[in-house]
Amino acid sequence: MSNEDDLGFTIRHRNGQYAILHNGTEATILRGKRAVNFATKISELTFAEQQQLMARLTGNYKRGNERTAIKHLRNQK
């Protein structure tokens, strides 16, 4: 596991629900069918793939424009 693979997501399982936390803050809770599907998928994935899946489920995922945004004038110091 490299540092760039870690996007800061962790999982907390309780009462058949999965809470996905991002940097320690609860980002979303999966219940019912979504929780069952998540549990099935997550066990088959590598750490990096798990991080990407959790990012997509929370809506907090990279969109591919980060390098372009860094160069934008409003982001220059």
DOGU-288170 format. One record per atom (N, C-alpha, C): residue number from 0; residue in one letter; x, y, z. Coordinates in steps of 0.2 Angstrom, whole numbers. Layout:
# residues N
+-----+---+-------+-------+-------+
:   k : r :  east : north :    up :
+-----+---+-------+-------+-------+
: NUM : A :     X :     Y :     Z :
...
+-----+---+-------+-------+-------+
***
This chain:
# residues 77
+-----+---+-------+-------+-------+
:   k : r :  east : north :    up :
+-----+---+-------+-------+-------+
:   0 : M :     4 :    -6 :     0 :
:   0 : M :     0 :     0 :     0 :
:   0 : M :     4 :     6 :     0 :
:   1 : S :     4 :    10 :    -5 :
:   1 : S :     7 :    17 :    -5 :
:   1 : S :     3 :    22 :    -2 :
:   2 : N :     6 :    27 :     0 :
:   2 : N :     3 :    33 :     2 :
:   2 : N :    -3 :    36 :    -2 :
:   3 : E :    -1 :    36 :    -9 :
:   3 : E :    -6 :    39 :   -14 :
:   3 : E :   -12 :    35 :   -15 :
:   4 : D :   -12 :    28 :   -13 :
:   4 : D :   -18 :    24 :   -13 :
:   4 : D :   -22 :    26 :    -7 :
:   5 : D :   -20 :    28 :    -2 :
:   5 : D :   -24 :    30 :     4 :
:   5 : D :   -28 :    36 :     3 :
:   6 : L :   -34 :    36 :     2 :
:   6 : L :   -38 :    42 :     1 :
:   6 : L :   -41 :    45 :     7 :
:   7 : G :   -40 :    41 :    13 :
:   7 : G :   -43 :    43 :    19 :
:   7 : G :   -49 :    40 :    21 :
:   8 : F :   -52 :    35 :    17 :
:   8 : F :   -58 :    32 :    19 :
:   8 : F :   -57 :    26 :    23 :
:   9 : T :   -62 :    25 :    28 :
:   9 : T :   -62 :    19 :    32 :
:   9 : T :   -69 :    17 :    33 :
:  10 : I :   -70 :    11 :    35 :
:  10 : I :   -77 :     8 :    36 :
:  10 : I :   -79 :     6 :    43 :
:  11 : R :   -85 :     8 :    45 :
:  11 : R :   -87 :     5 :    52 :
:  11 : R :   -93 :     2 :    51 :
:  12 : H :   -94 :    -5 :    53 :
:  12 : H :   -99 :    -9 :    52 :
:  12 : H :  -103 :    -9 :    59 :
:  13 : R :  -110 :    -8 :    58 :
:  13 : R :  -114 :    -9 :    64 :
:  13 : R :  -121 :   -10 :    62 :
:  14 : N :  -124 :   -15 :    66 :
:  14 : N :  -131 :   -17 :    65 :
:  14 : N :  -133 :   -18 :    57 :
:  15 : G :  -129 :   -21 :    53 :
:  15 : G :  -130 :   -22 :    46 :
:  15 : G :  -130 :   -16 :    42 :
:  16 : Q :  -127 :   -11 :    45 :
:  16 : Q :  -126 :    -5 :    41 :
:  16 : Q :  -118 :    -3 :    40 :
:  17 : Y :  -116 :     0 :    35 :
:  17 : Y :  -109 :     2 :    34 :
:  17 : Y :  -109 :     9 :    34 :
:  18 : A :  -105 :    12 :    39 :
:  18 : A :  -103 :    19 :    39 :
:  18 : A :   -97 :    20 :    35 :
:  19 : I :   -97 :    24 :    30 :
:  19 : I :   -90 :    26 :    27 :
:  19 : I :   -88 :    33 :    30 :
:  20 : L :   -82 :    33 :    32 :
:  20 : L :   -79 :    39 :    35 :
:  20 : L :   -73 :    41 :    31 :
:  21 : H :   -73 :    48 :    30 :
:  21 : H :   -68 :    51 :    26 :
:  21 : H :   -64 :    55 :    31 :
:  22 : N :   -58 :    53 :    33 :
:  22 : N :   -53 :    57 :    37 :
:  22 : N :   -57 :    57 :    44 :
:  23 : G :   -60 :    52 :    46 :
:  23 : G :   -63 :    51 :    53 :
:  23 : G :   -70 :    54 :    53 :
:  24 : T :   -73 :    58 :    48 :
:  24 : T :   -79 :    61 :    48 :
:  24 : T :   -84 :    56 :    44 :
:  25 : E :   -90 :    55 :    47 :
:  25 : E :   -95 :    51 :    43 :
:  25 : E :   -97 :    54 :    37 :
:  26 : A :   -96 :    51 :    31 :
:  26 : A :   -97 :    54 :    25 :
:  26 : A :  -104 :    51 :    22 :
:  27 : T :  -105 :    44 :    23 :
:  27 : T :  -112 :    42 :    21 :
:  27 : T :  -113 :    35 :    25 :
:  28 : I :  -119 :    33 :    25 :
:  28 : I :  -121 :    27 :    28 :
:  28 : I :  -125 :    23 :    23 :
:  29 : L :  -123 :    16 :    22 :
:  29 : L :  -126 :    12 :    18 :
:  29 : L :  -130 :     7 :    21 :
:  30 : R :  -136 :     6 :    19 :
:  30 : R :  -141 :     2 :    23 :
:  30 : R :  -144 :    -3 :    18 :
:  31 : G :  -147 :    -8 :    20 :
:  31 : G :  -151 :   -13 :    16 :
:  31 : G :  -147 :   -16 :    10 :
:  32 : K :  -150 :   -15 :     4 :
:  32 : K :  -147 :   -18 :    -2 :
:  32 : K :  -141 :   -15 :    -4 :
:  33 : R :  -140 :    -9 :    -3 :
:  33 : R :  -133 :    -6 :    -4 :
:  33 : R :  -128 :    -8 :     1 :
:  34 : A :  -130 :    -9 :     7 :
:  34 : A :  -125 :   -12 :    12 :
:  34 : A :  -123 :   -19 :    10 :
:  35 : V :  -128 :   -23 :     8 :
:  35 : V :  -126 :   -30 :     6 :
:  35 : V :  -122 :   -30 :     0 :
:  36 : N :  -123 :   -26 :    -5 :
:  36 : N :  -119 :   -26 :   -11 :
:  36 : N :  -112 :   -23 :   -10 :
:  37 : F :  -112 :   -18 :    -5 :
:  37 : F :  -105 :   -16 :    -3 :
:  37 : F :  -101 :   -21 :     0 :
:  38 : A :  -104 :   -25 :     5 :
:  38 : A :  -100 :   -30 :     8 :
:  38 : A :   -98 :   -35 :     4 :
:  39 : T :  -102 :   -37 :    -1 :
:  39 : T :   -99 :   -42 :    -6 :
:  39 : T :   -94 :   -39 :   -11 :
:  40 : K :   -94 :   -33 :   -13 :
:  40 : K :   -89 :   -30 :   -17 :
:  40 : K :   -82 :   -29 :   -14 :
:  41 : I :   -83 :   -26 :    -8 :
:  41 : I :   -77 :   -24 :    -4 :
:  41 : I :   -72 :   -29 :    -2 :
:  42 : S :   -75 :   -35 :    -1 :
:  42 : S :   -70 :   -41 :     1 :
:  42 : S :   -66 :   -43 :    -5 :
:  43 : E :   -68 :   -42 :   -11 :
:  43 : E :   -65 :   -44 :   -17 :
:  43 : E :   -60 :   -39 :   -20 :
:  44 : L :   -59 :   -33 :   -17 :
:  44 : L :   -55 :   -28 :   -20 :
:  44 : L :   -48 :   -27 :   -16 :
:  45 : T :   -43 :   -24 :   -19 :
:  45 : T :   -37 :   -22 :   -16 :
:  45 : T :   -39 :   -16 :   -12 :
:  46 : F :   -34 :   -14 :    -8 :
:  46 : F :   -34 :    -8 :    -4 :
:  46 : F :   -36 :    -2 :    -8 :
:  47 : A :   -32 :    -1 :   -14 :
:  47 : A :   -33 :     5 :   -18 :
:  47 : A :   -40 :     5 :   -21 :
:  48 : E :   -42 :    -1 :   -23 :
:  48 : E :   -49 :    -2 :   -26 :
:  48 : E :   -54 :     0 :   -21 :
:  49 : Q :   -53 :    -2 :   -15 :
:  49 : Q :   -58 :    -1 :   -10 :
:  49 : Q :   -59 :     6 :    -8 :
:  50 : Q :   -53 :    10 :    -8 :
:  50 : Q :   -53 :    17 :    -7 :
:  50 : Q :   -57 :    21 :   -13 :
:  51 : Q :   -56 :    19 :   -19 :
:  51 : Q :   -59 :    21 :   -25 :
:  51 : Q :   -67 :    20 :   -24 :
:  52 : L :   -69 :    14 :   -23 :
:  52 : L :   -76 :    12 :   -22 :
:  52 : L :   -79 :    17 :   -17 :
:  53 : M :   -76 :    17 :   -11 :
:  53 : M :   -79 :    22 :    -6 :
:  53 : M :   -79 :    29 :    -8 :
:  54 : A :   -74 :    31 :   -11 :
:  54 : A :   -74 :    38 :   -14 :
:  54 : A :   -80 :    39 :   -19 :
:  55 : R :   -81 :    34 :   -23 :
:  55 : R :   -87 :    35 :   -28 :
:  55 : R :   -94 :    35 :   -24 :
:  56 : L :   -94 :    30 :   -19 :
:  56 : L :  -101 :    30 :   -15 :
:  56 : L :  -102 :    36 :   -11 :
:  57 : T :   -97 :    40 :    -9 :
:  57 : T :   -98 :    46 :    -5 :
:  57 : T :   -99 :    52 :   -10 :
:  58 : G :   -97 :    51 :   -16 :
:  58 : G :   -97 :    57 :   -21 :
:  58 : G :   -90 :    61 :   -20 :
:  59 : N :   -86 :    58 :   -16 :
:  59 : N :   -79 :    62 :   -15 :
:  59 : N :   -74 :    58 :   -19 :
:  60 : Y :   -74 :    59 :   -26 :
:  60 : Y :   -69 :    56 :   -30 :
:  60 : Y :   -65 :    61 :   -34 :
:  61 : K :   -59 :    59 :   -37 :
:  61 : K :   -56 :    63 :   -41 :
:  61 : K :   -59 :    63 :   -48 :
:  62 : R :   -59 :    69 :   -51 :
:  62 : R :   -62 :    70 :   -57 :
:  62 : R :   -57 :    71 :   -63 :
:  63 : G :   -51 :    70 :   -61 :
:  63 : G :   -46 :    71 :   -67 :
:  63 : G :   -43 :    78 :   -68 :
:  64 : N :   -46 :    83 :   -65 :
:  64 : N :   -44 :    89 :   -67 :
:  64 : N :   -40 :    93 :   -62 :
:  65 : E :   -37 :    89 :   -57 :
:  65 : E :   -33 :    92 :   -52 :
:  65 : E :   -27 :    95 :   -54 :
:  66 : R :   -23 :    93 :   -59 :
:  66 : R :   -17 :    96 :   -61 :
:  66 : R :   -19 :   102 :   -64 :
:  67 : T :   -24 :   102 :   -68 :
:  67 : T :   -26 :   109 :   -72 :
:  67 : T :   -28 :   114 :   -67 :
:  68 : A :   -32 :   112 :   -62 :
:  68 : A :   -34 :   117 :   -56 :
:  68 : A :   -28 :   120 :   -53 :
:  69 : I :   -23 :   116 :   -51 :
:  69 : I :   -17 :   118 :   -48 :
:  69 : I :   -14 :   124 :   -52 :
:  70 : K :   -14 :   124 :   -58 :
:  70 : K :   -11 :   129 :   -62 :
:  70 : K :   -16 :   135 :   -63 :
:  71 : H :   -22 :   135 :   -61 :
:  71 : H :   -27 :   141 :   -62 :
:  71 : H :   -24 :   146 :   -58 :
:  72 : L :   -25 :   153 :   -60 :
:  72 : L :   -23 :   159 :   -57 :
:  72 : L :   -26 :   159 :   -49 :
:  73 : R :   -32 :   157 :   -48 :
:  73 : R :   -35 :   158 :   -42 :
:  73 : R :   -31 :   153 :   -36 :
:  74 : N :   -28 :   148 :   -39 :
:  74 : N :   -24 :   144 :   -35 :
:  74 : N :   -17 :   145 :   -34 :
:  75 : Q :   -15 :   150 :   -37 :
:  75 : Q :    -8 :   152 :   -36 :
:  75 : Q :    -7 :   156 :   -30 :
:  76 : K :    -1 :   155 :   -27 :
:  76 : K :     1 :   159 :   -21 :
:  76 : K :     5 :   165 :   -22 :
+-----+---+-------+-------+-------+
***
